[in-house]
Structures are given as C-alpha cells and as structure tokens.
C-alpha cells in the first residue's frame, strides 16, 4: 500500500471569548469551498465568523480540501497582534488582519497568521508584546 504526503494550507482561527465564536480570514480559490462556507462569511469585515458549536464541522470540511485549521485561544493571541500609531499609514497591515480596533492613540491589529504579523513589523508596526497597550480578543 502506498502512502503520500500532502501539503496542507494552515488557517489560523482566533477564538473570540465573549462572542462564543471563531474568526479567520482566508481566500479560497475554489468556488465550491467558499459556497459551502458562505453562511459564516461576514462580507463587511472580510472574514469568516463561525460559532464555537460549529467550528468542528468547518474544521472537518476544510480538512477534506487539505486545509489545517489552527485554533488560537484568547490567551495565545499575542504573537499575532501588532500595534501602530493612529493616523499613520496602515493599509497594507489592515489588508492582512482579521480584526482591528483602537486603544487610546494606537491601532491594534490581529493578523491572519504569524507571517503577516512579522511582515507588519517590517512595515513599521510594533509587536503587541513590546507595546504599552493591553488587548484581548
């Protein structure tokens, strides 16, 4: 019997504690996948919002298409977060974020994955761990 390894695409899904849901951002190049997930897509925020009770169903479905859903709890979110002063250019950072908000004079971004967070730092953002800002999703 032959076996083979298949590369999977990792999707980071962030648990939103008080809302009892997970959020993630992912472009699917297959209409079939997007059609199946459409009920959870928030077109105004360009992200998927899946109730906690339904995340296993979404995870199983995505696994069939070689996507690996990585769930991140609110306590593990810090490496995905960056901060940038308000009123500074942040369009490229915003494009790769799943969520953003303001805290005093700072914008806080939850990036879609660790690579996006690293790229945001290269574009002038500060890791949340190094900023004088508290944030919890």
TORZA-724400 format. One line per field, with one value per atom (N, C-alpha, C, CB): residue in three letters; x, y, z; atom name. Coordinates in nm, 2 decimals. Glycine has a CB too. Layout:
BEGIN
res = c(ALA,...)
px = c(X,...)
py = c(Y,...)
pz = c(Z,...)
atom = c(CA,...)
This chain:
BEGIN
res = c(UNK,UNK,UNK,UNK,UNK,UNK,UNK,UNK,UNK,UNK,UNK,UNK,UNK,UNK,UNK,UNK,UNK,UNK,UNK,UNK,UNK,UNK,UNK,UNK,UNK,UNK,UNK,UNK,UNK,UNK,UNK,UNK,UNK,UNK,UNK,UNK,UNK,UNK,UNK,UNK,UNK,UNK,UNK,UNK,UNK,UNK,UNK,UNK,UNK,UNK,UNK,UNK,UNK,UNK,UNK,UNK,UNK,UNK,UNK,UNK,UNK,UNK,UNK,UNK,UNK,UNK,UNK,UNK,UNK,UNK,UNK,UNK,UNK,UNK,UNK,UNK,UNK,UNK,UNK,UNK,UNK,UNK,UNK,UNK,UNK,UNK,UNK,UNK,UNK,UNK,UNK,UNK,UNK,UNK,UNK,UNK,UNK,UNK,UNK,UNK,UNK,UNK,UNK,UNK,UNK,UNK,UNK,UNK,UNK,UNK,UNK,UNK,UNK,UNK,UNK,UNK,UNK,UNK,UNK,UNK,UNK,UNK,UNK,UNK,UNK,UNK,UNK,UNK,UNK,UNK,UNK,UNK,UNK,UNK,UNK,UNK,UNK,UNK,UNK,UNK,UNK,UNK,UNK,UNK,UNK,UNK,UNK,UNK,UNK,UNK,UNK,UNK,UNK,UNK,UNK,UNK,UNK,UNK,UNK,UNK,UNK,UNK,UNK,UNK,UNK,UNK,UNK,UNK,UNK,UNK,UNK,UNK,UNK,UNK,UNK,UNK,UNK,UNK,UNK,UNK,UNK,UNK,UNK,UNK,UNK,UNK,UNK,UNK,UNK,UNK,UNK,UNK,UNK,UNK,UNK,UNK,UNK,UNK,UNK,UNK,UNK,UNK,UNK,UNK,UNK,UNK,UNK,UNK,UNK,UNK,UNK,UNK,UNK,UNK,UNK,UNK,UNK,UNK,UNK,UNK,UNK,UNK,UNK,UNK,UNK,UNK,UNK,UNK,UNK,UNK,UNK,UNK,UNK,UNK,UNK,UNK,UNK,UNK,UNK,UNK,UNK,UNK,UNK,UNK,UNK,UNK,UNK,UNK,UNK,UNK,UNK,UNK,UNK,UNK,UNK,UNK,UNK,UNK,UNK,UNK,UNK,UNK,UNK,UNK,UNK,UNK,UNK,UNK,UNK,UNK,UNK,UNK,UNK,UNK,UNK,UNK,UNK,UNK,UNK,UNK,UNK,UNK,UNK,UNK,UNK,UNK,UNK,UNK,UNK,UNK,UNK,UNK,UNK,UNK,UNK,UNK,UNK,UNK,UNK,UNK,UNK,UNK,UNK,UNK,UNK,UNK,UNK,UNK,UNK,UNK,UNK,UNK,UNK,UNK,UNK,UNK,UNK,UNK,UNK,UNK,UNK,UNK,UNK,UNK,UNK,UNK,UNK,UNK,UNK,UNK,UNK,UNK,UNK,UNK,UNK,UNK,UNK,UNK,UNK,UNK,UNK,UNK,UNK,UNK,UNK,UNK,UNK,UNK,UNK,UNK,UNK,UNK,UNK,UNK,UNK,UNK,UNK,UNK,UNK,UNK,UNK,UNK,UNK,UNK,UNK,UNK,UNK,UNK,UNK,UNK,UNK,UNK,UNK,UNK,UNK,UNK,UNK,UNK,UNK,UNK,UNK,UNK,UNK,UNK,UNK,UNK,UNK,UNK,UNK,UNK,UNK,UNK,UNK,UNK,UNK,UNK,UNK,UNK,UNK,UNK,UNK,UNK,UNK,UNK,UNK,UNK,UNK,UNK,UNK,UNK,UNK,UNK,UNK,UNK,UNK,UNK,UNK,UNK,UNK,UNK,UNK,UNK,UNK,UNK,UNK,UNK,UNK,UNK,UNK,UNK,UNK,UNK,UNK,UNK,UNK,UNK,UNK,UNK,UNK,UNK,UNK,UNK,UNK,UNK,UNK,UNK,UNK,UNK,UNK,UNK,UNK,UNK,UNK,UNK,UNK,UNK,UNK,UNK,UNK,UNK,UNK,UNK,UNK,UNK,UNK,UNK,UNK,UNK,UNK,UNK,UNK,UNK,UNK,UNK,UNK,UNK,UNK,UNK,UNK,UNK,UNK,UNK,UNK,UNK,UNK,UNK,UNK,UNK,UNK,UNK,UNK,UNK,UNK,UNK,UNK,UNK,UNK,UNK,UNK,UNK,UNK,UNK,UNK,UNK,UNK,UNK,UNK,UNK,UNK,UNK,UNK,UNK,UNK,UNK,UNK,UNK,UNK,UNK,UNK,UNK,UNK,UNK,UNK,UNK,UNK,UNK,UNK,UNK,UNK,UNK,UNK,UNK,UNK,UNK,UNK,UNK,UNK,UNK,UNK,UNK,UNK,UNK,UNK,UNK,UNK,UNK,UNK,UNK)
px = c(0.08,0.00,0.09,-0.10,0.06,0.14,0.08,0.16,0.17,0.13,0.19,0.16,0.13,0.19,0.16,0.13,0.25,0.23,0.17,0.37,0.07,0.01,0.04,-0.15,0.08,0.10,-0.04,0.18,-0.05,-0.18,-0.15,-0.23,-0.26,-0.26,-0.31,-0.34,-0.23,-0.27,-0.36,-0.15,-0.47,-0.56,-0.56,-0.70,-0.54,-0.54,-0.68,-0.43,-0.75,-0.88,-0.87,-0.99,-0.91,-0.90,-1.03,-0.86,-1.02,-1.14,-1.17,-1.12,-1.30,-1.34,-1.42,-1.43,-1.36,-1.41,-1.55,-1.32,-1.58,-1.71,-1.82,-1.71,-1.78,-1.88,-1.91,-1.83,-1.84,-1.86,-1.85,-1.99,-1.74,-1.72,-1.57,-1.79,-1.54,-1.40,-1.41,-1.34,-1.30,-1.29,-1.16,-1.29,-1.17,-1.05,-1.07,-1.02,-0.96,-0.96,-0.88,-0.90,-0.94,-0.87,-0.94,-0.88,-0.85,-0.90,-0.90,-0.81,-1.02,-1.03,-1.04,-1.15,-0.96,-0.96,-1.05,-0.82,-1.13,-1.23,-1.37,-1.20,-1.46,-1.59,-1.66,-1.67,-1.64,-1.71,-1.68,-1.66,-1.56,-1.53,-1.60,-1.38,-1.59,-1.65,-1.80,-1.61,-1.86,-2.00,-2.05,-2.05,-1.97,-2.00,-1.99,-1.91,-1.90,-1.87,-1.94,-1.72,-2.01,-2.07,-2.16,-2.16,-2.23,-2.32,-2.24,-2.40,-2.11,-2.03,-1.95,-1.94,-1.96,-1.88,-1.94,-1.85,-1.86,-1.91,-1.84,-1.87,-1.92,-1.87,-1.82,-1.97,-1.88,-1.84,-1.70,-1.95,-1.67,-1.54,-1.44,-1.56,-1.48,-1.39,-1.33,-1.28,-1.42,-1.37,-1.49,-1.31,-1.45,-1.54,-1.56,-1.49,-1.69,-1.72,-1.80,-1.80,-1.74,-1.80,-1.83,-1.71,-1.96,-1.99,-1.91,-2.14,-1.87,-1.79,-1.86,-1.77,-1.99,-2.06,-2.05,-2.20,-2.01,-2.00,-1.86,-2.08,-1.76,-1.62,-1.57,-1.53,-1.61,-1.56,-1.61,-1.61,-1.73,-1.79,-1.71,-1.94,-1.68,-1.60,-1.45,-1.59,-1.40,-1.26,-1.26,-1.22,-1.36,-1.37,-1.39,-1.49,-1.47,-1.49,-1.36,-1.60,-1.29,-1.17,-1.06,-1.12,-1.06,-0.96,-0.98,-0.98,-1.10,-1.12,-1.05,-1.27,-1.03,-0.96,-0.82,-1.04,-0.76,-0.62,-0.59,-0.53,-0.69,-0.66,-0.65,-0.78,-0.56,-0.54,-0.58,-0.39,-0.69,-0.74,-0.67,-0.90,-0.60,-0.52,-0.60,-0.38,-0.66,-0.74,-0.65,-0.84,-0.67,-0.59,-0.68,-0.51,-0.65,-0.73,-0.70,-0.71,-0.78,-0.75,-0.62,-0.86,-0.58,-0.45,-0.33,-0.45,-0.35,-0.23,-0.23,-0.25,-0.30,-0.31,-0.20,-0.44,-0.13,-0.03,0.07,0.05,0.13,0.22,0.16,0.28,0.03,-0.04,-0.08,-0.16,-0.05,-0.10,0.01,-0.17,-0.02,0.07,0.00,0.13,0.08,0.02,0.09,0.05,0.01,0.06,-0.01,0.04,0.07,0.00,-0.11,0.11,-0.21,-0.33,-0.27,-0.44,-0.34,-0.32,-0.18,-0.32,-0.14,-0.02,-0.07,0.10,0.01,-0.02,-0.03,0.07,-0.14,-0.15,-0.24,-0.21,-0.25,-0.34,-0.29,-0.35,-0.16,-0.11,-0.12,0.04,-0.11,-0.13,-0.28,-0.08,-0.37,-0.51,-0.55,-0.59,-0.50,-0.53,-0.51,-0.45,-0.41,-0.38,-0.42,-0.23,-0.51,-0.56,-0.70,-0.57,-0.73,-0.86,-0.95,-0.84,-0.89,-0.96,-0.87,-1.00,-0.94,-0.86,-0.95,-0.81,-0.88,-0.95,-0.86,-1.01,-0.91,-0.82,-0.82,-0.87,-0.70,-0.68,-0.60,-0.60,-0.66,-0.60,-0.55,-0.48,-0.42,-0.37,-0.31,-0.27,-0.34,-0.29,-0.40,-0.20,-0.36,-0.44,-0.38,-0.45,-0.47,-0.43,-0.48,-0.48,-0.40,-0.44,-0.41,-0.36,-0.51,-0.49,-0.46,-0.61,-0.34,-0.30,-0.35,-0.15,-0.37,-0.42,-0.33,-0.46,-0.20,-0.11,0.02,-0.08,0.12,0.24,0.32,0.32,0.32,0.40,0.35,0.39,0.22,0.16,0.20,0.01,0.21,0.25,0.40,0.23,0.48,0.62,0.63,0.70,0.56,0.56,0.51,0.47,0.41,0.36,0.47,0.24,0.55,0.66,0.76,0.72,0.79,0.88,0.82,0.90,0.69,0.63,0.60,0.49,0.67,0.67,0.58,0.63,0.51,0.42,0.51,0.31,0.46,0.52,0.45,0.53,0.52,0.46,0.38,0.56,0.27,0.19,0.27,0.06,0.35,0.43,0.53,0.52,0.57,0.66,0.59,0.76,0.46,0.38,0.32,0.27,0.30,0.24,0.08,0.29,0.03,-0.12,-0.16,-0.14,-0.28,-0.34,-0.45,-0.39,-0.46,-0.57,-0.60,-0.52,-0.73,-0.77,-0.89,-0.82,-0.89,-1.00,-1.12,-0.94)
py = c(-0.12,0.00,0.12,0.00,0.21,0.33,0.45,0.38,0.53,0.65,0.77,0.63,0.88,1.00,1.12,1.03,1.21,1.33,1.44,1.38,1.51,1.62,1.75,1.59,1.85,1.98,2.04,2.08,2.08,2.15,2.30,2.09,2.37,2.52,2.54,2.59,2.61,2.64,2.76,2.66,2.76,2.87,2.89,2.85,3.01,3.04,3.10,3.14,3.03,3.07,3.12,2.96,3.24,3.30,3.29,3.45,3.25,3.24,3.37,3.13,3.42,3.54,3.50,3.63,3.52,3.47,3.51,3.51,3.63,3.68,3.66,3.83,3.64,3.62,3.48,3.69,3.38,3.24,3.20,3.20,3.25,3.22,3.23,3.32,3.18,3.19,3.27,3.04,3.35,3.43,3.39,3.58,3.40,3.37,3.44,3.22,3.46,3.52,3.43,3.67,3.40,3.31,3.33,3.16,3.34,3.34,3.19,3.43,3.15,3.02,3.03,2.94,2.97,2.98,2.88,2.96,2.81,2.72,2.76,2.57,2.79,2.84,2.74,2.86,2.61,2.51,2.53,2.37,2.56,2.58,2.70,2.59,2.81,2.93,2.92,3.05,2.85,2.83,2.76,2.76,2.65,2.57,2.66,2.45,2.75,2.83,2.97,2.85,3.00,3.13,3.17,3.13,3.08,3.12,3.19,3.00,3.16,3.21,3.33,3.11,3.38,3.49,3.62,3.47,3.71,3.85,3.93,3.89,3.97,4.04,4.19,4.05,4.24,4.38,4.38,4.44,4.27,4.26,4.17,4.21,4.11,4.02,3.91,4.11,3.84,3.73,3.63,3.79,3.52,3.41,3.42,3.27,3.41,3.41,3.29,3.54,3.19,3.06,3.04,2.95,3.02,2.99,2.87,2.96,2.88,2.77,2.63,2.80,2.63,2.50,2.44,2.52,2.52,2.47,2.46,2.57,2.50,2.51,2.37,2.57,2.26,2.13,2.09,2.02,2.12,2.10,2.17,2.14,2.29,2.37,2.31,2.52,2.27,2.21,2.08,2.18,2.00,1.87,1.90,1.79,1.99,2.02,2.07,2.13,2.17,2.22,2.11,2.34,2.02,1.91,1.83,1.82,1.82,1.74,1.81,1.73,1.94,2.01,2.05,2.14,1.98,1.99,2.13,1.97,2.18,2.30,2.25,2.41,2.31,2.27,2.39,2.23,2.38,2.49,2.48,2.48,2.59,2.60,2.70,2.65,2.65,2.73,2.80,2.64,2.93,3.01,3.06,3.12,3.03,3.08,3.22,2.99,3.29,3.43,3.45,3.49,3.35,3.36,3.34,3.25,3.29,3.26,3.36,3.12,3.47,3.56,3.66,3.63,3.69,3.79,3.79,3.79,3.67,3.67,3.71,3.53,3.72,3.75,3.90,3.66,3.97,4.11,4.21,4.13,4.32,4.43,4.56,4.43,4.66,4.79,4.90,4.83,4.99,5.10,5.23,5.08,5.34,5.47,5.51,5.58,5.57,5.62,5.72,5.68,5.74,5.84,5.82,5.98,5.69,5.66,5.56,5.60,5.55,5.46,5.31,5.47,5.25,5.11,5.02,5.10,5.07,5.00,4.86,5.08,4.84,4.70,4.61,4.71,4.67,4.59,4.55,4.67,4.65,4.62,4.51,4.75,4.51,4.41,4.27,4.44,4.24,4.11,4.08,4.09,4.17,4.15,4.08,4.28,4.02,3.96,4.05,3.82,4.13,4.21,4.33,4.14,4.45,4.57,4.65,4.65,4.73,4.82,4.93,4.74,5.02,5.13,5.13,5.27,5.16,5.17,5.30,5.05,5.40,5.53,5.59,5.53,5.61,5.66,5.56,5.77,5.43,5.32,5.24,5.23,5.19,5.09,4.95,5.11,4.86,4.72,4.63,4.67,4.54,4.45,4.31,4.49,4.22,4.08,4.03,4.00,3.98,3.94,3.80,3.96,3.77,3.64,3.52,3.64,3.55,3.44,3.51,3.35,3.42,3.47,3.55,3.36,3.49,3.56,3.70,3.48,3.72,3.85,3.95,3.84,3.89,3.97,4.02,3.90,3.93,3.96,4.06,3.83,4.05,4.15,4.28,4.10,4.29,4.41,4.48,4.39,4.41,4.47,4.53,4.36,4.46,4.51,4.64,4.41,4.66,4.78,4.89,4.74,4.87,4.98,4.95,5.10,4.84,4.81,4.76,4.71,4.76,4.71,4.58,4.82,4.48,4.36,4.40,4.25,4.35,4.38,4.36,4.30,4.26,4.23,4.34,4.10,4.42,4.53,4.67,4.54,4.67,4.79,4.81,4.80,4.94,4.97,4.98,5.11,4.87,4.86,4.72,4.88,4.72,4.59,4.56,4.59,4.44,4.39,4.25,4.42,4.22,4.08,4.07,4.04,3.97,3.95,3.88,3.86)
pz = c(0.00,0.00,0.00,0.12,-0.09,-0.10,-0.01,-0.24,0.04,0.11,0.05,0.27,0.07,0.02,0.12,-0.12,0.11,0.20,0.11,0.26,0.17,0.10,0.18,0.09,0.11,0.18,0.21,0.09,0.33,0.37,0.39,0.51,0.38,0.40,0.54,0.29,0.62,0.75,0.76,0.85,0.83,0.86,1.01,0.80,1.05,1.19,1.23,1.23,1.32,1.36,1.51,1.35,1.53,1.66,1.74,1.65,1.86,1.95,2.00,2.06,1.99,2.04,2.17,1.94,2.28,2.41,2.44,2.52,2.44,2.48,2.38,2.52,2.25,2.15,2.12,2.02,2.18,2.16,2.01,2.21,1.94,1.80,1.77,1.71,1.65,1.60,1.47,1.56,1.45,1.33,1.26,1.36,1.12,1.04,0.91,1.03,0.84,0.71,0.61,0.71,0.50,0.41,0.27,0.45,0.17,0.03,-0.02,-0.06,-0.07,-0.13,-0.28,-0.07,-0.35,-0.49,-0.56,-0.55,-0.48,-0.53,-0.49,-0.48,-0.58,-0.55,-0.46,-0.68,-0.48,-0.40,-0.25,-0.45,-0.22,-0.07,-0.02,-0.05,-0.09,-0.05,-0.04,-0.14,-0.13,-0.13,-0.01,-0.26,0.03,0.15,0.28,0.15,0.28,0.40,0.40,0.41,0.29,0.28,0.40,0.15,0.46,0.57,0.69,0.62,0.69,0.80,0.76,0.86,0.63,0.58,0.61,0.43,0.68,0.70,0.59,0.85,0.49,0.38,0.41,0.27,0.52,0.56,0.63,0.65,0.69,0.76,0.69,0.91,0.58,0.50,0.58,0.44,0.66,0.74,0.77,0.88,0.81,0.85,1.00,0.80,1.04,1.18,1.21,1.22,1.28,1.30,1.45,1.25,1.48,1.62,1.67,1.64,1.80,1.86,1.84,2.01,1.85,1.84,1.69,1.87,1.60,1.46,1.40,1.37,1.49,1.44,1.40,1.54,1.47,1.43,1.30,1.54,1.26,1.13,1.02,1.12,1.05,0.95,0.94,0.99,1.05,1.05,0.97,1.20,0.99,0.92,0.77,0.97,0.73,0.59,0.53,0.57,0.59,0.54,0.53,0.63,0.62,0.62,0.49,0.74,0.44,0.31,0.19,0.29,0.21,0.10,0.14,0.07,0.23,0.28,0.34,0.16,0.41,0.50,0.64,0.48,0.71,0.85,0.94,0.88,1.01,1.09,1.23,1.11,1.26,1.38,1.47,1.36,1.58,1.67,1.78,1.74,1.79,1.89,1.99,1.81,2.12,2.23,2.26,2.36,2.33,2.36,2.44,2.45,2.52,2.59,2.50,2.70,2.38,2.29,2.17,2.23,2.18,2.06,2.05,2.08,2.15,2.15,2.03,2.27,1.99,1.88,1.74,1.86,1.74,1.61,1.61,1.59,1.72,1.73,1.71,1.86,1.64,1.63,1.65,1.48,1.68,1.72,1.63,1.87,1.59,1.50,1.55,1.35,1.56,1.60,1.51,1.60,1.57,1.48,1.39,1.58,1.28,1.18,1.11,1.24,1.11,1.02,0.92,1.11,0.81,0.71,0.76,0.59,0.74,0.78,0.69,0.92,0.56,0.47,0.44,0.34,0.42,0.40,0.52,0.36,0.64,0.76,0.77,0.88,0.75,0.76,0.67,0.73,0.55,0.45,0.49,0.32,0.58,0.62,0.77,0.61,0.82,0.95,0.95,1.03,1.06,1.08,1.16,1.15,1.25,1.34,1.37,1.47,1.39,1.43,1.52,1.31,1.61,1.70,1.74,1.82,1.81,1.86,2.02,1.82,2.07,2.21,2.23,2.27,2.30,2.31,2.18,2.42,2.17,2.04,1.95,2.07,1.97,1.89,1.82,1.98,1.71,1.64,1.67,1.48,1.71,1.73,1.62,1.88,1.57,1.46,1.50,1.33,1.48,1.49,1.35,1.56,1.32,1.19,1.16,1.17,1.03,1.00,1.02,0.85,1.04,1.07,1.12,0.95,1.17,1.22,1.11,1.28,0.99,0.89,0.86,0.76,0.86,0.84,0.96,0.83,1.08,1.19,1.17,1.33,1.13,1.10,0.99,1.07,0.89,0.78,0.83,0.66,0.91,0.97,1.05,1.06,1.12,1.20,1.10,1.29,0.99,0.89,0.83,0.78,0.83,0.78,0.88,0.71,1.00,1.10,1.22,1.03,1.22,1.34,1.45,1.30,1.57,1.69,1.74,1.80,1.77,1.83,1.96,1.86,1.98,2.10,2.23,2.10,2.23,2.35,2.38,2.33,2.28,2.30,2.32,2.19,2.31,2.32,2.45,2.21,2.48,2.61,2.59,2.66,2.54,2.51,2.56,2.36,2.62,2.66,2.56,2.81,2.53,2.43,2.46,2.29,2.44,2.45,2.35,2.59,2.27,2.17,2.24,2.05)
atom = c(N,CA,C,CB,N,CA,C,CB,N,CA,C,CB,N,CA,C,CB,N,CA,C,CB,N,CA,C,CB,N,CA,C,CB,N,CA,C,CB,N,CA,C,CB,N,CA,C,CB,N,CA,C,CB,N,CA,C,CB,N,CA,C,CB,N,CA,C,CB,N,CA,C,CB,N,CA,C,CB,N,CA,C,CB,N,CA,C,CB,N,CA,C,CB,N,CA,C,CB,N,CA,C,CB,N,CA,C,CB,N,CA,C,CB,N,CA,C,CB,N,CA,C,CB,N,CA,C,CB,N,CA,C,CB,N,CA,C,CB,N,CA,C,CB,N,CA,C,CB,N,CA,C,CB,N,CA,C,CB,N,CA,C,CB,N,CA,C,CB,N,CA,C,CB,N,CA,C,CB,N,CA,C,CB,N,CA,C,CB,N,CA,C,CB,N,CA,C,CB,N,CA,C,CB,N,CA,C,CB,N,CA,C,CB,N,CA,C,CB,N,CA,C,CB,N,CA,C,CB,N,CA,C,CB,N,CA,C,CB,N,CA,C,CB,N,CA,C,CB,N,CA,C,CB,N,CA,C,CB,N,CA,C,CB,N,CA,C,CB,N,CA,C,CB,N,CA,C,CB,N,CA,C,CB,N,CA,C,CB,N,CA,C,CB,N,CA,C,CB,N,CA,C,CB,N,CA,C,CB,N,CA,C,CB,N,CA,C,CB,N,CA,C,CB,N,CA,C,CB,N,CA,C,CB,N,CA,C,CB,N,CA,C,CB,N,CA,C,CB,N,CA,C,CB,N,CA,C,CB,N,CA,C,CB,N,CA,C,CB,N,CA,C,CB,N,CA,C,CB,N,CA,C,CB,N,CA,C,CB,N,CA,C,CB,N,CA,C,CB,N,CA,C,CB,N,CA,C,CB,N,CA,C,CB,N,CA,C,CB,N,CA,C,CB,N,CA,C,CB,N,CA,C,CB,N,CA,C,CB,N,CA,C,CB,N,CA,C,CB,N,CA,C,CB,N,CA,C,CB,N,CA,C,CB,N,CA,C,CB,N,CA,C,CB,N,CA,C,CB,N,CA,C,CB,N,CA,C,CB,N,CA,C,CB,N,CA,C,CB,N,CA,C,CB,N,CA,C,CB,N,CA,C,CB,N,CA,C,CB,N,CA,C,CB,N,CA,C,CB,N,CA,C,CB,N,CA,C,CB,N,CA,C,CB,N,CA,C,CB,N,CA,C,CB,N,CA,C,CB,N,CA,C,CB,N,CA,C,CB,N,CA,C,CB,N,CA,C,CB,N,CA,C,CB,N,CA,C,CB,N,CA,C,CB,N,CA,C,CB,N,CA,C,CB,N,CA,C,CB,N,CA,C,CB,N,CA,C,CB,N,CA,C,CB,N,CA,C,CB,N,CA,C,CB,N,CA,C,CB,N,CA,C,CB,N,CA,C,CB,N,CA,C,CB,N,CA,C,CB,N,CA,C,CB,N,CA,C,CB,N,CA,C,CB,N,CA,C,CB,N,CA,C,CB)
